[in-house]
Amino acid sequence: MAKEKNAAKAKSPAKAKNSAKAPAKGPAKAAADRGPKSPAVVVLAAGKGTRMKSDLPKVLRPVMGRPIITHVLNAARYLAPARLVVVTGHGAEAVEREIAPFGPICLRQEVPRGTGDAVRVAAEGLEGFDGPVVILPGDVPLISPQTLLDLLDAHAALGRLISVLTVRLADPASYGRVIRDKNGWLERIVEARDANDEELSIDEINSGVYVADCATLIENVFNLKPDNAQNEYYLTDVVAEFRAKGHLAAAIQGPDPLEVQGVNDCRELARAQAILRGRINESWLLAGVAMDDPATTHIEASVKIGRDVTLGPGVVMTGNTKVGAGASLGPYCCLRNAEVAPGTILPPHRYFSDAFVDSKSIDLAGDAPKKTTKSSLGAGSGGPADRKPAKPATAKATGSVAKKPRHK
């Protein structure tokens, strides 16, 4: 029994946690490692997000400069999926425009009838696929590529037809509870609203992330019935369907509960943003970027920073901002889609948007930078994982300065 329980855990929690900052495997290597057995991936992004109290689809709310769903899709691409299917619903057109660069098969759940029904909709995009399929919620921006890779590896090692990623929470709240049998295998998942007091006392919860044999999964989701308080087709019920047909199911415990916490309201959105901001700052600190006060430094995911850069407290960098090697940004500088040349020293309280800035063009007394048509950031302007010498790149300025820089 102990062996079975230990087997049903993701490998190397420490490794998985660290790799959330710098995934160990790129998509191309992941594809080579997995060969012809690359999985299909289905992302469920049809929810309206009523608790957000917003007309914007929940999965399009930004977290560190990128919509929630693009964080999920960026993690999924490290699985080198053979097929990528996204089920949309509320705000479908806007969501589909945003995720078009990922090249997904987009299918619409016209009427919201639960996660089980959403997978039924996805079945069209999985037709003819033979292999494992990974099901991901579209609202988990903190999920790491390494956790997904480890989940696939554990699923294959256990040899089951379905596995569910689980985590333990001190306060399980409204999450579905994981019920194991006497041997440690997953017996069923009970939604909190349908659970009794004994089941509610369980602290192991369903993350909403599944791996299953595609053909068997599709067969079973079409057997689901809406026998629950919400009168919906729960994907969680598919576990009981597998068990009823004699198939064992695995509950694979993940390393970090934060990775699978969904974003359902603005409070949870702010928490996710704070966690991701901390991860991004930590990765840049490890890459050699000096920060006087990481707690007040805001660097969006798309920003690129060179070697030996120093950031004062309160620095904000958003959009496609690039900071060249050896530059120093004073306290409370704000850069949006700006390009800072190597070695440039910016005094405090400066704002630049769609501008190129270097030491020759900026007047430290407070005048606006002169319009520049070319720039060269040189080597070391890539992300924290990119430390190879680069040839100087010439880029056109993205525009003129929109506002006169402020100073005190």
Summary of the structure (lengths in Angstrom):
residues: 408
radius of gyration: 23.6
end to end distance: 68.2
largest distance: 76.7
contacts: 1393
relative contact order: 0.11
helix: 32%
strand: 22%
